[in-house]
Every structure is written in C-alpha cells, then in structure tokens.
Amino acid sequence: MSEPRPSRVEMEAAMRDLLASADLPEPDEILPHDGGGIVCLWHEQRVAIVVDPDEAVVPEPGSPHLH
C-alpha cells in the first residue's frame, strides 16, 4: 500500500522545517502548483523549487530526518 499524498500545508511545513534545519532563508512566497504541489520562490536569487506531492516525503514533526 502506498503512502497518502501530503497536503499542500504539510509540504509547506516540511519545506520550511528543512530550510530552517539547513540554516537557509525562508522563501519569499509559496504558491499552489498543478496537481496539488507547491512552488517555493526566492525573488532576489531568482530561484524556484517545485514540490510534487507524488514525489514528496513528508517526515513526522520532530523527525531526525529534519535535523
């Protein structure tokens, strides 16, 4: 049985936790993307990260994978 797809809220929280654990800046904005995903944007750096819910693995809060 496959894991349930994470929600946009779960993907956003996991991305923010990942960035914080790596001491990286928060994105300037996070937008909905096709198929239930999200796009994280850093304007000045001209960087975008697309998170696809079919490929995303959202660890449980406090998971050692985030630290």
Secondary structure as the mmCIF struct_conf table of DSSP 4:
data_model
#
loop_
_struct_conf.conf_type_id
_struct_conf.id
_struct_conf.beg_label_comp_id
_struct_conf.beg_label_asym_id
_struct_conf.beg_label_seq_id
_struct_conf.end_label_comp_id
_struct_conf.end_label_asym_id
_struct_conf.end_label_seq_id
HELX_LH_PP_P HELX_LH_PP_P1 SER A 2 SER A 7
HELX_RH_AL_P HELX_RH_AL_P1 ARG A 8 SER A 21
TURN_TY1_P TURN_TY1_P1 ALA A 22 ASP A 23
HELX_LH_PP_P HELX_LH_PP_P2 PRO A 25 PRO A 27
BEND BEND1 ASP A 28 ASP A 28
STRN STRN1 GLU A 29 HIS A 33
HELX_RH_3T_P HELX_RH_3T_P1 ASP A 34 GLY A 36
STRN STRN2 GLY A 37 TRP A 42
TURN_TY1_P TURN_TY1_P2 HIS A 43 ARG A 46
STRN STRN3 VAL A 47 VAL A 51
TURN_TY1_P TURN_TY1_P3 PRO A 53 GLU A 55
HELX_LH_PP_P HELX_LH_PP_P3 PRO A 59 GLU A 60
TURN_TY1_P TURN_TY1_P4 PRO A 61 GLY A 62
HELX_RH_3T_P HELX_RH_3T_P2 PRO A 64 LEU A 66
#
